[in-house]
Amino acid sequence: SVEALMEIYSIRQVLEILAGRAAVEHITESQLAQAEVILDAMEGVTDALEWANFNAAFHRVIYDAAGKPQLFELIEILRNRAKLYVILLAADLKNAAHAAAEHRAMLEALRQRDADGMEALIRSHLTTTTLKVGANLADVTSEPSPVSAGNAREGTG
């Protein structure tokens, strides 16, 4: 539901900003390289589930680099609950391309050790996802289903 989406993403934003700022301080060259390999592999992926799996792997590298295992675990719980939303987002290739550009910007903020930039990027990334998926969910839930519409016409609904 739109309400669940909003709740999950508002919590994620707080936690992921905390993790992203810590990752800026602690990420290694090896982890930066790993994140870049994942982003390179994501390019051109058109299957939404495959894209979502790469997306999760990219974010895991970042949040693991924060060095805060309890925070990482909480983020993973919420990311798993939000996986369907990410798949819905990635089903539109324009959304996936926009998210990929945001990922590249995050990687650059990590390389530059720019905690404020990373925070702004995470906030924007999650807000954009929330707005785009929320609009899609609202459209889907506001359209009457053929079954319920048919039942209403027949007086059986």
Salt bridges, closest charged atoms under 4 A:
GLU16 OE2 - ARG12 NE 2.60
GLU16 OE2 - ARG79 NH1 3.91
GLU25 OE1 - HIS26 NE2 3.91
GLU36 OE1 - ARG111 NH2 2.54
ASP40 OD1 - ARG104 NH2 2.66
GLU43 OE2 - ARG104 NH2 2.71
GLU76 OE1 - ARG60 NE 3.00
GLU102 OE2 - HIS98 ND1 3.62
GLU102 OE1 - HIS125 ND1 2.51
ASP116 OD1 - ARG21 NH1 3.06
GLU119 OE1 - ARG21 NH1 2.71
GLU119 OE2 - ARG123 NH2 2.60
